[in-house]
Structures are given as C-alpha cells and as structure tokens.
C-alpha cells in the first residue's frame, strides 16, 4: 500500500494506517537522525516527535511526498536541537548503516569477511568526502529518495542535488581508488 493511501486512511480515522507508516519509516528515520545527532536516544525521541507532529496535526502533504516531508521535518527538528545545544556537528554515517552488495554465497566465512571488509572501506571513504556529498548520496542511494524529494529535504533545487551526487560519486570513486578498489570491485 502506498504512503499516500496509508496517510489518507489515517486522516479518515484508521489508526492502524498511522501505525503502519511509523513501522515503515521509523527505523530509517532514526538512522538518518542519528547520523546528524550522533546519539541514538535523541534520534529516537526526534523520530517519535516527527510522527507525533504529523499524526496529531495532520498536515496537508502533497501526493507522493510523504517520505520527503517526514525527512525534511526530521532534519529541521535536528537543526533546532543543535541550536538549543549550541553545537554544530557534521553529517556522518554510522558504520552499521552501510551494507555492500551481497557476495555469491552470503553464508560462507569468506563472503562474510569480504562483505565486512568492503563495508569498512566504503565507510572510511565516505567519511573522507565532504558532508554535503555524503548526505546527498545517503538520501538518494540508501534511502531511495527521488531527486526532488532529496532536494526538498536538503532545502535546495534538484539541479543542486544532481551536482552534489555527481561530485560526490566522483570524490567517492577517487577515495575508493586510493584504497585499491576499482570500478570492477564496487
């Protein structure tokens, strides 16, 4: 069932539809917030606050934009929390968030070792590139947001998102090459 349909059902009084939306995006939103805050408890609190605002205030959300609206709200709440605490941290990805492509036999010790090694190298390389590239890559490729939705979350235009992704992939490719990973290995 689509996000739009679930949200519409919730607006019409179906509490289970709101619960389904929370189950669908709760973990990924918490991970996104944790990347900003570097504190899982604060991330979980803000995730609950985001859903509370949406499910209590019932804002009008454009069709196909529920996920983008949710992530943008979460980003704004995280920024407000930063201002309250008078500190500013860069966006970074938790090591556990990144999983690489599965090996041929995922259960063999060799496959597990290689997957973990690739994941560690990818994490190290991602942490070397600029935070705005890292965040754009994460939103589009890990969270599977459309360019327009990522632009809404980042507060910029789709052309800027395209540029961030293009430059981010180029920088990530250079960092991976420094680690001895070529395009064929990715």
C-alpha positions as CSV (number, residue, x, y, z in Angstrom):
1,X,0.0,0.0,0.0
2,X,1.4,3.4,-0.9
3,X,2.3,6.1,1.6
4,X,-0.3,8.4,0.2
5,X,-3.1,5.8,0.6
6,X,-2.0,4.9,4.2
7,X,-1.9,8.6,5.1
8,X,-5.3,9.2,3.6
9,X,-6.7,6.2,5.5
10,X,-5.2,7.7,8.7
11,X,-6.8,11.0,8.0
12,X,-10.1,9.2,7.6
13,X,-9.8,7.7,11.1
14,X,-7.8,4.4,10.6
15,X,-5.3,4.4,13.4
16,X,-3.6,1.2,12.1
17,X,-2.6,3.1,8.9
18,X,-0.7,5.6,11.1
19,X,1.0,2.8,12.9
20,X,1.9,1.2,9.5
21,X,3.6,4.5,8.4
22,X,5.5,4.6,11.7
23,X,6.6,1.0,11.3
24,X,7.6,1.6,7.7
25,X,9.8,4.6,8.3
26,X,10.6,4.6,12.0
27,X,14.0,2.7,11.7
28,X,15.3,4.6,8.7
29,X,14.3,7.9,10.1
30,X,16.0,7.1,13.4
31,X,19.2,6.1,11.5
32,X,19.0,9.4,9.5
33,X,18.6,11.4,12.6
34,X,21.4,9.5,14.4
35,X,23.7,10.4,11.5
36,X,23.2,14.1,12.5
37,X,23.0,13.9,16.2
38,X,25.4,11.0,17.0
39,X,23.1,10.0,19.8
40,X,20.6,7.1,19.3
41,X,18.3,8.2,22.2
42,X,17.9,11.7,20.8
43,X,17.3,10.3,17.3
44,X,14.6,8.0,18.6
45,X,13.0,10.9,20.6
46,X,13.0,13.1,17.5
47,X,11.6,10.3,15.3
48,X,8.7,9.9,17.7
49,X,8.3,13.7,17.8
50,X,8.2,13.8,13.9
51,X,5.4,11.2,13.8
52,X,3.6,12.9,16.6
53,X,3.5,16.2,14.8
54,X,2.3,14.5,11.6
55,X,-0.2,12.2,13.2
56,X,-1.6,14.9,15.5
57,X,-1.6,18.0,13.3
58,X,-2.5,16.0,10.2
59,X,-0.8,18.5,7.8
60,X,-1.7,18.6,4.1
61,X,1.0,16.7,2.3
62,X,1.3,16.7,-1.5
63,X,0.8,13.4,-3.2
64,X,3.9,11.3,-3.4
65,X,5.8,13.5,-0.9
66,X,5.1,11.8,2.5
67,X,8.6,10.4,2.9
68,X,10.3,13.7,1.8
69,X,8.0,15.7,4.1
70,X,8.9,13.4,7.0
71,X,12.6,13.5,6.4
72,X,12.6,17.3,5.9
73,X,10.7,17.7,9.2
74,X,13.2,15.5,10.9
75,X,16.1,17.5,9.5
76,X,14.6,20.7,10.7
77,X,14.0,19.3,14.2
78,X,17.6,18.1,14.4
79,X,18.8,21.5,13.4
80,X,16.6,23.1,16.1
81,X,18.1,20.7,18.6
82,X,21.6,21.7,17.5
83,X,20.8,25.4,18.1
84,X,19.4,24.7,21.5
85,X,22.5,22.8,22.5
86,X,24.7,25.5,20.8
87,X,26.8,23.0,18.9
88,X,27.1,22.0,15.3
89,X,28.2,18.6,14.1
90,X,28.7,17.4,10.5
91,X,26.6,14.7,8.9
92,X,28.3,11.4,9.1
93,X,27.2,7.8,8.5
94,X,27.2,5.2,11.2
95,X,29.3,2.2,10.3
96,X,26.4,-0.2,10.6
97,X,24.2,1.7,8.1
98,X,26.2,0.7,5.0
99,X,26.0,-2.7,3.6
100,X,27.6,-3.6,0.3
101,X,26.4,-5.9,-2.4
102,X,25.9,-9.5,-1.3
103,X,28.6,-12.0,-2.3
104,X,27.7,-15.2,-4.2
105,X,27.4,-17.3,-1.0
106,X,26.4,-14.9,1.8
107,X,26.9,-17.5,4.5
108,X,30.4,-18.6,3.8
109,X,33.1,-17.2,6.1
110,X,35.0,-15.8,3.1
111,X,31.9,-14.0,1.8
112,X,31.2,-12.5,5.2
113,X,34.8,-11.4,5.6
114,X,34.8,-9.7,2.2
115,X,31.5,-8.0,2.7
116,X,32.6,-6.7,6.0
117,X,35.9,-5.5,4.5
118,X,34.2,-3.7,1.6
119,X,31.8,-2.1,4.0
120,X,34.6,-0.9,6.3
121,X,36.5,0.6,3.3
122,X,33.3,2.2,1.9
123,X,32.6,3.7,5.3
124,X,36.1,5.1,5.6
125,X,36.0,6.6,2.1
126,X,32.5,8.1,2.7
127,X,33.8,9.8,5.9
128,X,36.6,11.4,3.8
129,X,34.3,13.2,1.4
130,X,32.5,16.4,2.2
131,X,29.4,16.1,4.4
132,X,27.1,17.6,1.8
133,X,28.1,14.9,-0.8
134,X,27.8,12.2,1.9
135,X,24.3,13.3,2.8
136,X,23.1,13.6,-0.8
137,X,24.5,10.1,-1.6
138,X,22.8,8.7,1.5
139,X,19.4,10.2,0.8
140,X,19.3,9.1,-2.8
141,X,21.0,5.8,-2.8
142,X,20.5,4.5,0.8
143,X,17.0,6.0,1.4
144,X,15.9,5.7,-2.2
145,X,14.5,9.2,-2.4
146,X,13.8,10.8,-5.7
147,X,16.0,13.9,-6.6
148,X,13.0,16.2,-6.0
149,X,12.4,14.7,-2.6
150,X,16.1,14.8,-1.7
151,X,16.1,18.5,-2.8
152,X,13.2,19.2,-0.5
153,X,15.0,17.5,2.4
154,X,18.2,19.4,1.7
155,X,16.5,22.7,1.1
156,X,17.9,23.2,-2.4
157,X,16.9,22.6,-6.0
158,X,17.1,19.4,-8.0
159,X,19.9,20.7,-10.1
160,X,22.0,21.2,-6.9
161,X,21.2,17.6,-5.8
162,X,22.3,16.3,-9.3
163,X,25.6,18.3,-8.8
164,X,26.1,17.0,-5.3
165,X,25.5,13.4,-6.4
166,X,27.8,13.8,-9.4
167,X,30.6,15.4,-7.5
168,X,30.1,13.1,-4.5
169,X,30.3,10.0,-6.7
170,X,33.5,11.3,-8.3
171,X,35.1,12.1,-5.0
172,X,34.0,8.7,-3.5
173,X,35.4,6.9,-6.6
174,X,38.8,8.7,-6.1
175,X,38.8,7.7,-2.4
176,X,37.9,4.1,-3.3
177,X,40.7,4.0,-5.8
178,X,43.2,5.2,-3.2
179,X,42.1,2.1,-1.2
180,X,42.7,-0.1,-4.2
181,X,39.1,-0.6,-5.2
182,X,38.4,-0.1,-8.8
183,X,35.0,0.1,-10.6
184,X,35.0,-3.6,-11.2
185,X,35.3,-4.2,-7.4
186,X,32.4,-2.0,-6.4
